[in-house]
């Protein structure tokens, strides 16, 4: 079954079964929606109907990869970098032009694709986003933008003639996204917390008894922010009341937030800890991290999900 046929079958099944919990679609590692140059084995990537993967505009969508592919000259079958772009149509223009998806809609963590090997022609478009990056995290949580009806996926490098999938196992997985309690921008900054234990992303609500130690780590998701400025903020509110909002969209700190730590982003985690004193039962500490990042979708910062530490 070729890749276009698989998409058609997935679409037909979605009409019969309603919203699917999970849809896996094989990825042709030589298919792309990006511009190529003197790259005769590259083929057009099909536009996948969002209805075929059980999603639509305004919905939270989880996208990740399974399997690996090979780029000749870079070693074994160990690559999993994948980019995507939403579109309001399935139209893909012929190769030879930088913008091949004329109805592209911006969403997700911005990623600049490299120029084509031959001619050093620009391939990057501002609307697409990173799903996974070899050596870093695999998966993205993205809200489908208004007007989107299709999504294009592609592997990426400077020359598709070097792409192979020797065991034909590389695929993209779509499933409904899980809503977190206090979501950030879903880009390149993530926060992990732990109470007397190794920090984790989930759950994002934890309890801390007096005299325990709260540990936090701020990590890059895709390794795109090295050298940027990171910040960790904290705010306290009554556990019985509503969590704080603002002071900007996707932030959950309110107007009384305190800067707890600031530094330069490295390839490793930034770490912070707090010894929990007695006498604060009934209060919740909100922690949220962020990077100052001009490549963020808002042009200023990317923010992690906020974590709540309920003090006992």
VOTOR-147848 format. One record per residue: x, y, z of N, C-alpha, C, O in turn. Coordinates in steps of 0.2 Angstrom, whole numbers. Layout:
# residues N
> X; Y; Z; X; Y; Z; X; Y; Z; X; Y; Z;
...
# end
This chain:
# residues 312
> 4; -6; 0; 0; 0; 0; 4; 6; 0; 9; 7; 4;
> 3; 11; -5; 7; 17; -5; 5; 22; 0; 0; 21; 3;
> 9; 27; 1; 7; 32; 7; 1; 36; 5; -3; 37; 10;
> -1; 38; -1; -7; 41; -3; -13; 37; -1; -18; 39; 1;
> -12; 30; -3; -18; 26; -2; -19; 25; 5; -25; 25; 8;
> -14; 25; 9; -15; 24; 17; -18; 30; 20; -23; 29; 24;
> -17; 36; 17; -21; 42; 20; -28; 41; 18; -32; 43; 22;
> -29; 39; 12; -36; 38; 9; -40; 33; 14; -46; 34; 16;
> -37; 28; 15; -40; 22; 20; -41; 25; 27; -46; 24; 29;
> -36; 29; 29; -37; 32; 36; -43; 36; 36; -47; 36; 41;
> -44; 40; 31; -49; 45; 30; -56; 41; 30; -61; 43; 34;
> -56; 36; 26; -63; 32; 26; -64; 29; 32; -70; 29; 34;
> -59; 26; 36; -60; 23; 42; -63; 28; 47; -67; 27; 52;
> -60; 34; 47; -62; 39; 52; -70; 41; 51; -73; 43; 56;
> -72; 41; 45; -79; 43; 44; -84; 37; 46; -89; 39; 49;
> -81; 31; 46; -85; 25; 49; -85; 25; 57; -90; 23; 60;
> -79; 27; 60; -78; 25; 67; -78; 31; 71; -78; 31; 77;
> -79; 37; 68; -79; 43; 72; -72; 45; 74; -67; 43; 71;
> -71; 49; 79; -64; 51; 81; -60; 46; 83; -62; 42; 88;
> -54; 45; 80; -50; 39; 82; -45; 41; 88; -44; 47; 89;
> -44; 36; 93; -40; 38; 98; -33; 39; 96; -29; 43; 99;
> -30; 35; 91; -24; 35; 89; -23; 33; 81; -26; 28; 79;
> -20; 37; 77; -19; 35; 70; -12; 36; 69; -8; 41; 70;
> -9; 30; 66; -2; 30; 64; -2; 29; 56; -5; 25; 53;
> 2; 34; 53; 3; 34; 46; 10; 34; 44; 14; 38; 46;
> 12; 29; 40; 19; 28; 37; 21; 35; 34; 17; 38; 31;
> 28; 36; 35; 31; 42; 32; 36; 40; 27; 40; 37; 28;
> 34; 43; 21; 39; 42; 15; 45; 47; 17; 44; 53; 16;
> 51; 44; 18; 56; 49; 20; 59; 53; 15; 63; 57; 16;
> 57; 52; 9; 59; 56; 3; 54; 61; 1; 54; 65; -4;
> 48; 61; 5; 42; 65; 3; 43; 72; 7; 45; 72; 13;
> 42; 78; 4; 43; 84; 7; 38; 89; 4; 36; 89; -1;
> 36; 94; 8; 33; 100; 6; 37; 106; 6; 35; 112; 4;
> 44; 105; 7; 49; 110; 6; 52; 110; -1; 51; 106; -5;
> 55; 116; -2; 59; 116; -8; 65; 112; -9; 68; 111; -3;
> 66; 109; -14; 73; 105; -15; 76; 108; -21; 74; 112; -25;
> 82; 106; -22; 86; 108; -28; 90; 102; -31; 94; 99; -27;
> 90; 100; -37; 93; 95; -40; 93; 89; -36; 98; 85; -34;
> 87; 87; -34; 86; 82; -29; 80; 77; -32; 74; 77; -30;
> 82; 73; -37; 77; 70; -42; 73; 64; -38; 67; 63; -40;
> 75; 62; -32; 72; 57; -29; 67; 59; -24; 63; 56; -21;
> 67; 66; -23; 62; 69; -18; 55; 69; -22; 54; 70; -28;
> 50; 68; -18; 43; 67; -20; 38; 72; -16; 40; 74; -10;
> 33; 74; -19; 28; 78; -15; 25; 75; -9; 23; 69; -9;
> 25; 78; -3; 21; 75; 3; 14; 77; 2; 12; 82; 0;
> 10; 72; 3; 3; 73; 3; 0; 77; 9; 3; 76; 14;
> -5; 80; 8; -9; 84; 13; -13; 79; 17; -18; 76; 13;
> -13; 78; 23; -17; 73; 27; -23; 77; 30; -22; 82; 33;
> -29; 75; 28; -35; 78; 31; -35; 77; 39; -34; 72; 41;
> -36; 83; 42; -36; 82; 49; -42; 78; 52; -42; 75; 57;
> -47; 77; 48; -53; 73; 49; -51; 66; 49; -53; 61; 53;
> -45; 64; 46; -43; 57; 45; -39; 55; 51; -38; 49; 53;
> -37; 60; 55; -33; 58; 61; -37; 60; 68; -34; 61; 73;
> -44; 62; 67; -48; 63; 72; -47; 70; 76; -48; 70; 82;
> -45; 75; 72; -44; 81; 74; -47; 87; 70; -50; 85; 65;
> -47; 93; 72; -49; 98; 69; -47; 105; 72; -44; 105; 77;
> -49; 110; 69; -47; 117; 71; -49; 118; 79; -55; 116; 81;
> -45; 121; 83; -46; 122; 90; -45; 116; 94; -45; 117; 101;
> -44; 110; 92; -42; 104; 96; -35; 104; 98; -31; 106; 94;
> -34; 101; 103; -27; 99; 105; -25; 93; 102; -28; 88; 103;
> -19; 93; 99; -17; 87; 95; -10; 85; 97; -5; 89; 98;
> -9; 79; 99; -2; 76; 100; 1; 73; 94; -3; 68; 91;
> 7; 74; 92; 10; 71; 86; 17; 69; 88; 21; 73; 92;
> 19; 63; 87; 25; 60; 88; 27; 55; 82; 23; 54; 78;
> 33; 53; 83; 36; 48; 78; 37; 41; 81; 38; 41; 87;
> 37; 36; 77; 39; 30; 79; 44; 27; 73; 43; 29; 68;
> 49; 23; 75; 54; 21; 70; 59; 26; 69; 59; 31; 72;
> 64; 24; 64; 69; 28; 63; 70; 28; 55; 68; 23; 52;
> 74; 33; 53; 76; 33; 46; 84; 34; 46; 87; 36; 51;
> 87; 34; 40; 94; 35; 39; 95; 40; 34; 92; 41; 29;
> 100; 44; 36; 103; 49; 31; 110; 47; 29; 114; 47; 34;
> 111; 46; 23; 118; 43; 21; 123; 48; 23; 122; 54; 22;
> 129; 46; 26; 134; 50; 28; 133; 52; 35; 138; 55; 38;
> 127; 51; 38; 127; 53; 46; 126; 46; 50; 124; 47; 56;
> 128; 41; 47; 128; 35; 51; 122; 30; 50; 119; 29; 44;
> 120; 27; 55; 115; 21; 55; 108; 24; 54; 107; 30; 54;
> 103; 19; 55; 96; 20; 54; 94; 23; 61; 91; 20; 65;
> 95; 30; 62; 94; 32; 69; 91; 39; 69; 92; 43; 74;
> 89; 42; 63; 86; 48; 63; 79; 48; 64; 75; 44; 62;
> 76; 54; 68; 69; 54; 68; 66; 61; 68; 61; 63; 70;
> 70; 66; 65; 68; 73; 65; 62; 73; 60; 63; 70; 54;
> 57; 77; 62; 51; 77; 58; 48; 84; 59; 48; 87; 64;
> 46; 87; 53; 43; 94; 53; 36; 93; 50; 34; 89; 47;
> 31; 98; 52; 24; 98; 50; 22; 105; 49; 25; 110; 51;
> 17; 105; 45; 14; 112; 44; 6; 111; 43; 4; 106; 39;
> 2; 115; 46; -5; 115; 45; -7; 119; 39; -3; 124; 37;
> -12; 117; 36; -14; 121; 30; -22; 121; 29; -25; 117; 32;
> -25; 126; 26; -32; 127; 25; -34; 123; 19; -40; 123; 17;
> -29; 120; 15; -31; 116; 10; -26; 110; 9; -21; 110; 12;
> -27; 106; 4; -22; 100; 2; -17; 102; -3; -13; 98; -6;
> -18; 109; -5; -14; 111; -11; -6; 111; -9; -4; 114; -4;
> -2; 108; -13; 5; 108; -13; 8; 110; -20; 6; 107; -25;
> 11; 116; -20; 13; 119; -27; 19; 115; -29; 23; 111; -25;
> 21; 115; -36; 27; 111; -38; 33; 114; -35; 34; 119; -33;
> 38; 109; -35; 45; 111; -33; 48; 117; -37; 45; 118; -42;
> 53; 120; -34; 56; 125; -37; 55; 132; -34; 57; 137; -36;
> 50; 132; -29; 48; 138; -26; 49; 137; -18; 47; 132; -16;
> 50; 142; -15; 51; 142; -8; 45; 140; -4; 45; 136; 1;
> 39; 143; -6; 33; 143; -3; 29; 138; -7; 26; 140; -12;
> 28; 132; -5; 25; 127; -9; 18; 125; -6; 13; 122; -9;
> 17; 127; 1; 10; 126; 4; 7; 133; 5; 8; 137; 10;
> 3; 135; 0; 1; 142; -1; -4; 144; 5; -5; 150; 6;
> -7; 139; 8; -12; 140; 13; -10; 138; 20; -13; 137; 24;
> -3; 139; 21; 0; 137; 27; -2; 141; 33; -3; 147; 32;
> -3; 138; 39; -5; 142; 45; 0; 141; 50; 2; 135; 52;
> 3; 146; 53; 8; 145; 58; 5; 142; 65; -1; 143; 67;
> 9; 137; 68; 7; 134; 74; 14; 131; 77; 18; 129; 73;
> 14; 129; 83; 19; 125; 86; 26; 128; 86; 26; 134; 85;
> 31; 124; 89; 37; 126; 90; 41; 128; 83; 42; 123; 79;
> 43; 134; 82; 46; 136; 76; 52; 133; 75; 56; 132; 79;
> 54; 131; 68; 60; 127; 67; 63; 130; 60; 59; 129; 55;
> 69; 132; 60; 71; 134; 53; 75; 128; 50; 80; 126; 52;
> 72; 126; 44; 75; 121; 40; 81; 123; 37; 82; 129; 35;
> 86; 119; 35; 92; 121; 32; 91; 122; 25; 87; 119; 22;
> 96; 125; 22; 96; 127; 14; 97; 120; 11; 100; 116; 13;
> 95; 120; 4; 96; 114; 0; 104; 114; -1; 107; 119; -2;
> 106; 108; -2; 113; 106; -3; 115; 110; -10; 121; 113; -10;
> 112; 109; -15; 114; 111; -22; 111; 118; -22; 105; 119; -22;
> 115; 123; -24; 113; 130; -25; 112; 134; -18; 110; 140; -18;
> 112; 131; -12; 111; 134; -6; 105; 138; -6; 104; 143; -3;
> 99; 135; -9; 93; 138; -9; 89; 138; -3; 89; 133; 1;
> 86; 143; -1; 82; 143; 6; 76; 138; 5; 73; 138; 0;
> 75; 135; 10; 69; 130; 11; 64; 132; 16; 59; 130; 16;
> 67; 136; 21; 63; 138; 27; 56; 141; 25; 56; 146; 21;
> 51; 139; 29; 45; 143; 29; 43; 145; 36; 44; 140; 41;
> 40; 150; 38; 39; 152; 45; 33; 149; 48; 33; 149; 54;
> 29; 145; 45; 23; 142; 48; 24; 135; 50; 20; 133; 54;
> 29; 132; 48; 30; 125; 50; 33; 124; 57; 35; 129; 60;
> 32; 118; 60; 35; 117; 67; 38; 110; 67; 37; 106; 63;
> 42; 109; 73; 45; 103; 74; 41; 98; 78; 38; 100; 83;
> 41; 92; 76; 38; 87; 80; 43; 83; 84; 42; 82; 90;
> 49; 81; 81; 54; 78; 85; 60; 80; 82; 61; 82; 76;
> 66; 79; 86; 73; 81; 83; 77; 75; 86; 78; 74; 92;
> 81; 73; 81; 86; 67; 83; 90; 70; 89; 93; 75; 89;
> 91; 65; 94; 95; 67; 100; 91; 71; 105; 94; 72; 111;
> 85; 73; 104; 81; 77; 108; 74; 74; 109; 74; 68; 108;
> 69; 78; 111; 63; 75; 113; 59; 73; 106; 60; 75; 101;
> 55; 68; 107; 50; 65; 102; 43; 67; 104; 41; 64; 109;
> 40; 71; 100; 33; 73; 101; 32; 80; 102; 36; 84; 105;
> 26; 82; 100; 24; 89; 101; 16; 89; 103; 12; 85; 101;
> 14; 94; 107; 7; 95; 109; 6; 102; 106; 9; 107; 108;
> 1; 102; 101; -1; 108; 97; -8; 109; 97; -12; 104; 95;
> -10; 115; 97; -17; 117; 96; -18; 118; 89; -15; 122; 86;
> -23; 114; 85; -24; 115; 78; -27; 122; 77; -32; 124; 80;
> -24; 126; 73; -26; 133; 72; -32; 134; 68; -34; 129; 64;
> -36; 139; 69; -42; 141; 66; -41; 141; 58; -36; 143; 55;
> -45; 137; 55; -45; 137; 47; -41; 131; 45; -42; 130; 39;
> -38; 127; 49; -34; 122; 46; -38; 116; 45; -43; 114; 49;
> -37; 113; 39; -41; 107; 37; -36; 101; 35; -38; 95; 35;
> -29; 102; 34; -25; 97; 32; -18; 98; 36; -17; 104; 39;
> -14; 93; 36; -7; 94; 39; -2; 90; 34; -4; 85; 32;
> 3; 93; 33; 9; 90; 29; 14; 88; 34; 16; 92; 39;
> 18; 83; 33; 23; 80; 37; 29; 79; 32; 28; 77; 26;
> 35; 80; 35; 41; 79; 31; 47; 78; 35; 48; 81; 40;
> 52; 73; 33; 58; 73; 36; 62; 79; 33; 60; 82; 29;
> 68; 80; 36; 71; 86; 33; 79; 86; 34; 82; 83; 39;
> 82; 88; 28; 89; 89; 28; 91; 92; 22; 86; 95; 18;
> 97; 93; 20; 98; 97; 14; 98; 93; 7; 98; 97; 2;
> 97; 87; 8; 96; 83; 1; 93; 76; 3; 95; 72; 6;
> 87; 76; 0; 82; 70; 1; 85; 64; -3; 83; 58; -1;
> 89; 64; -7; 92; 59; -10; 96; 54; -6; 98; 49; -7;
> 98; 57; 0; 102; 54; 5; 97; 50; 10; 100; 47; 15;
> 91; 51; 10; 86; 48; 15; 84; 41; 13; 83; 40; 7;
> 84; 37; 18; 82; 30; 17; 79; 27; 23; 80; 30; 29;
> 74; 22; 22; 71; 19; 28; 72; 12; 27; 67; 8; 24;
> 78; 9; 29; 79; 2; 27; 74; -3; 29; 74; -8; 26;
> 71; -2; 35; 66; -7; 37; 59; -4; 37; 55; -7; 40;
> 58; 1; 34; 51; 4; 33; 47; 5; 39; 42; 3; 39;
> 51; 7; 44; 47; 8; 51; 45; 15; 53; 42; 16; 58;
> 47; 20; 49; 46; 27; 51; 39; 29; 50; 37; 28; 44;
> 36; 31; 55; 29; 33; 54; 28; 39; 59; 31; 41; 64;
> 22; 43; 58; 20; 48; 62; 13; 46; 66; 9; 43; 63;
> 13; 47; 72; 7; 45; 76; 3; 52; 78; 6; 56; 81;
> -3; 52; 77; -8; 57; 79; -13; 54; 84; -15; 49; 84;
> -14; 58; 90; -19; 56; 95; -21; 62; 98; -18; 67; 98;
> -27; 62; 101; -29; 68; 105; -24; 70; 110; -22; 66; 114;
> -23; 77; 111; -19; 79; 116; -22; 79; 123; -28; 80; 124;
> -18; 78; 128; -20; 78; 135; -19; 85; 138; -14; 88; 138;
> -25; 88; 140; -24; 95; 143; -21; 95; 150; -23; 91; 154;
> -16; 99; 151; -13; 100; 157; -17; 106; 161; -20; 110; 158;
> -15; 106; 167; -19; 110; 172; -18; 118; 170; -22; 122; 170;
> -11; 119; 169; -9; 126; 168; -4; 126; 162; 2; 126; 163;
> -7; 126; 156; -2; 125; 150; 2; 131; 148; -1; 137; 149;
> 8; 130; 146; 12; 135; 143; 11; 136; 136; 6; 135; 133;
> 17; 138; 132; 16; 139; 125; 17; 133; 121; 17; 133; 115;
> 19; 127; 124; 21; 121; 120; 26; 122; 115; 25; 120; 109;
> 32; 125; 117; 37; 126; 112; 44; 122; 115; 44; 116; 116;
> 49; 126; 116; 55; 123; 118; 57; 123; 125; 63; 120; 127;
> 53; 125; 130; 55; 125; 137; 50; 120; 141; 44; 121; 140;
> 53; 116; 145; 49; 112; 149; 51; 112; 156; 57; 113; 157;
> 47; 111; 161; 48; 111; 168; 47; 104; 171; 41; 101; 169;
> 51; 102; 175; 50; 95; 178; 51; 97; 186; 55; 101; 188;
> 46; 94; 190; 47; 95; 197; 46; 88; 201; 44; 83; 198;
> 49; 88; 207; 49; 82; 211; 49; 84; 218; 52; 90; 220;
> 46; 81; 223; 46; 82; 230; 49; 76; 233; 47; 71; 234;
> 56; 77; 235; 60; 72; 238; 61; 66; 233; 62; 61; 235;
> 61; 68; 227; 61; 63; 221; 64; 66; 215; 64; 72; 214;
> 66; 62; 210; 68; 64; 204; 62; 68; 200; 57; 66; 200;
> 64; 74; 198; 59; 78; 195; 56; 75; 188; 59; 71; 185;
> 49; 76; 187; 46; 73; 182; 41; 78; 179; 39; 83; 182;
> 39; 77; 172; 34; 82; 169; 27; 81; 172; 23; 86; 173;
> 26; 75; 173; 19; 73; 176; 19; 69; 182; 24; 64; 183;
> 15; 70; 186; 9; 74; 186; 12; 81; 187; 17; 82; 190;
> 8; 86; 185; 10; 93; 186; 7; 96; 193; 8; 102; 194;
> 3; 92; 196; 1; 94; 203; 4; 89; 208; 2; 83; 207;
> 8; 92; 213; 11; 87; 218; 10; 90; 225; 8; 96; 225;
> 11; 86; 230; 10; 88; 237; 17; 88; 240; 21; 84; 239;
> 18; 93; 245; 24; 93; 248; 23; 94; 256; 20; 99; 258;
> 25; 90; 260; 24; 90; 267; 30; 95; 270; 35; 96; 266;
> 29; 98; 276; 34; 102; 279; 40; 98; 279; 40; 92; 281;
> 46; 101; 279; 52; 99; 279; 55; 94; 273; 60; 91; 273;
> 50; 94; 268; 52; 91; 262; 56; 95; 257; 56; 101; 258;
> 59; 92; 252; 63; 96; 247; 59; 96; 240; 58; 91; 238;
> 58; 102; 238; 55; 103; 231; 61; 104; 226; 65; 108; 227;
> 61; 99; 221; 67; 100; 216; 63; 102; 209; 58; 99; 208;
> 67; 106; 206; 64; 108; 199; 70; 108; 194; 76; 109; 196;
> 68; 106; 188; 73; 106; 182; 70; 110; 176; 64; 108; 175;
> 74; 114; 173; 71; 118; 167; 75; 115; 161; 82; 115; 161;
> 72; 112; 156; 75; 108; 151; 73; 111; 144; 67; 113; 143;
> 78; 110; 139; 76; 111; 132; 72; 105; 130; 73; 100; 132;
> 67; 106; 125; 63; 101; 122; 67; 98; 116; 68; 92; 115;
> 69; 103; 112; 72; 101; 105; 79; 104; 104; 82; 103; 99;
> 82; 107; 109; 89; 109; 109; 90; 115; 104; 95; 116; 101;
> 85; 120; 104; 85; 125; 100; 87; 132; 103; 87; 137; 100;
> 88; 132; 110; 88; 138; 114; 94; 139; 117; 95; 143; 122;
> 99; 135; 116; 106; 136; 119; 108; 143; 119; 109; 146; 113;
> 110; 146; 124; 113; 153; 125; 107; 158; 126; 109; 164; 128;
> 101; 156; 126; 96; 161; 128; 95; 162; 135; 99; 158; 139;
> 92; 166; 137; 91; 168; 144; 85; 164; 147; 79; 164; 144;
> 86; 160; 152; 80; 157; 155; 78; 160; 162; 83; 163; 165;
> 72; 159; 164; 70; 162; 171; 65; 157; 174; 61; 154; 170;
> 65; 156; 180; 60; 152; 184; 57; 157; 189; 60; 160; 193;
> 50; 157; 188; 46; 161; 193; 42; 157; 197; 40; 151; 196;
> 40; 160; 203; 36; 156; 208; 31; 161; 211; 32; 167; 211;
> 25; 159; 212; 19; 162; 215; 16; 158; 220; 15; 152; 219;
> 13; 161; 225; 9; 157; 230; 2; 159; 231; 0; 165; 230;
> -3; 155; 231; -10; 156; 232; -13; 151; 236; -10; 146; 238;
> -19; 153; 239; -23; 148; 243; -25; 142; 239; -28; 143; 234;
> -24; 136; 242; -25; 130; 238; -33; 130; 236; -35; 127; 231;
> -37; 133; 241; -44; 132; 240; -47; 137; 235; -52; 137; 233;
> -42; 142; 233; -44; 147; 228; -42; 145; 221; -39; 140; 220;
> -44; 150; 216; -42; 149; 209; -34; 150; 208; -31; 154; 212;
> -31; 146; 203; -24; 148; 202; -23; 154; 199; -28; 157; 195;
> -17; 158; 200; -16; 164; 197; -16; 164; 189; -14; 159; 186;
> -18; 169; 186; -17; 170; 179; -13; 176; 177; -12; 181; 181;
> -10; 176; 171; -6; 181; 168; 1; 182; 172; 3; 177; 175;
> 5; 187; 171; 2; 193; 168; 2; 194; 160; 0; 199; 158;
> 4; 188; 157; 4; 188; 150; 1; 182; 148; 0; 177; 152;
> -2; 181; 141; -5; 175; 139; 0; 169; 140; 6; 170; 139;
> -3; 163; 142; 1; 157; 143; 5; 157; 150; 9; 152; 151;
> 4; 162; 154; 8; 162; 160; 2; 162; 166; -3; 164; 165;
> 5; 159; 171; 0; 157; 177; 3; 159; 183; 4; 155; 188;
> 5; 166; 184; 9; 168; 189; 6; 174; 193; 8; 175; 199;
> 1; 177; 190; -2; 183; 193; 2; 189; 193; 7; 189; 190;
> 0; 193; 198; 4; 200; 198; 9; 200; 203; 13; 204; 204;
> 9; 194; 208; 14; 194; 213; 20; 189; 212; 23; 187; 217;
> 21; 187; 206; 26; 182; 205; 33; 185; 207; 35; 191; 207;
> 37; 180; 210; 44; 181; 211; 49; 178; 207; 48; 172; 205;
> 54; 181; 205; 59; 178; 201; 64; 174; 205; 67; 176; 210;
> 64; 167; 204; 68; 163; 208; 75; 161; 206; 79; 160; 210;
> 75; 161; 199; 82; 159; 196; 82; 162; 189; 77; 162; 186;
> 88; 164; 187; 89; 166; 180; 96; 164; 178; 101; 164; 182;
> 97; 163; 172; 103; 160; 169; 103; 159; 162; 98; 161; 158;
> 108; 157; 159; 109; 155; 152; 107; 148; 150; 110; 144; 154;
> 104; 147; 145; 102; 140; 143; 108; 136; 141; 111; 139; 137;
> 108; 130; 143; 114; 126; 141; 110; 119; 138; 104; 119; 138;
> 114; 115; 136; 111; 108; 133; 109; 104; 139; 105; 99; 138;
> 111; 105; 145; 109; 101; 151; 104; 105; 155; 102; 111; 153;
> 101; 102; 160; 96; 105; 164; 98; 111; 169; 104; 110; 171;
> 94; 116; 170; 95; 120; 175; 92; 118; 181; 86; 115; 180;
> 95; 118; 187; 92; 115; 193; 90; 120; 198; 94; 125; 199;
> 85; 119; 202; 83; 123; 208; 80; 119; 213; 77; 114; 212;
> 80; 121; 219; 77; 117; 225; 75; 122; 230; 77; 127; 231;
> 70; 119; 234; 67; 123; 240; 66; 118; 246; 63; 113; 245;
> 69; 120; 251; 67; 116; 258; 60; 119; 260; 60; 125; 261;
> 55; 115; 261; 49; 117; 263; 48; 119; 270; 48; 114; 274;
> 47; 125; 272; 46; 126; 279; 39; 124; 282; 35; 124; 278;
> 39; 123; 288; 32; 122; 291; 28; 129; 291; 30; 134; 290;
> 21; 128; 292; 17; 134; 293; 14; 136; 287; 10; 141; 287;
> 14; 133; 281; 12; 135; 275; 6; 130; 272; 4; 131; 266;
> 4; 126; 276; -2; 122; 274; -8; 125; 272; -9; 131; 274;
> -11; 123; 266; -16; 126; 263; -14; 131; 258; -19; 134; 255;
> -8; 132; 257; -5; 136; 251; -2; 132; 246; 0; 126; 247;
> -2; 134; 240; 0; 131; 234; 6; 135; 231; 4; 141; 229;
> 11; 133; 229; 17; 136; 226; 16; 134; 218; 16; 128; 216;
> 16; 139; 214; 16; 138; 207; 22; 140; 204; 25; 145; 206;
> 25; 135; 200; 32; 136; 197; 31; 136; 190; 27; 132; 187;
> 34; 141; 186; 34; 141; 179; 40; 144; 176; 43; 149; 179;
> 43; 141; 171; 49; 143; 168; 48; 146; 161; 43; 144; 158;
> 53; 149; 159; 52; 152; 152; 59; 154; 149; 64; 155; 153;
> 59; 154; 142; 65; 157; 139; 63; 163; 135; 58; 164; 132;
> 68; 168; 136; 67; 174; 131; 70; 171; 124; 76; 170; 123;
> 65; 171; 119; 67; 168; 113; 63; 172; 107; 57; 171; 107;
> 67; 176; 103; 64; 179; 98; 61; 175; 92; 57; 177; 88;
> 62; 168; 93; 60; 163; 88; 53; 160; 90; 50; 156; 87;
> 51; 162; 96; 45; 160; 99; 39; 162; 95; 40; 168; 92;
> 33; 159; 95; 28; 161; 91; 25; 168; 93; 23; 172; 88;
> 26; 170; 99; 24; 177; 101; 29; 182; 100; 28; 188; 102;
> 35; 180; 98; 41; 184; 96; 45; 186; 102; 49; 190; 102;
> 43; 184; 109; 46; 186; 115; 49; 180; 119; 55; 180; 121;
> 44; 176; 121; 46; 170; 125; 42; 164; 124; 37; 164; 121;
> 46; 158; 126; 42; 152; 126; 42; 150; 134; 46; 151; 137;
> 36; 147; 136; 35; 146; 143; 33; 139; 143; 29; 135; 139;
> 35; 136; 149; 34; 129; 151; 27; 129; 153; 24; 134; 155;
> 24; 122; 154; 18; 122; 158; 20; 124; 165; 25; 123; 167;
> 15; 126; 169; 16; 128; 176; 15; 122; 180; 10; 118; 179;
> 18; 121; 186; 17; 115; 190; 15; 118; 197; 17; 124; 199;
> 10; 115; 200; 8; 117; 207; 10; 112; 212; 10; 106; 212;
> 13; 115; 217; 16; 111; 223; 11; 113; 229; 12; 118; 232;
> 7; 108; 231; 2; 110; 236; 5; 108; 243; 7; 103; 244;
> 6; 113; 247; 10; 113; 253; 5; 110; 259; -1; 112; 259;
> 8; 106; 263; 4; 102; 268; 6; 105; 275; 3; 103; 280;
# end
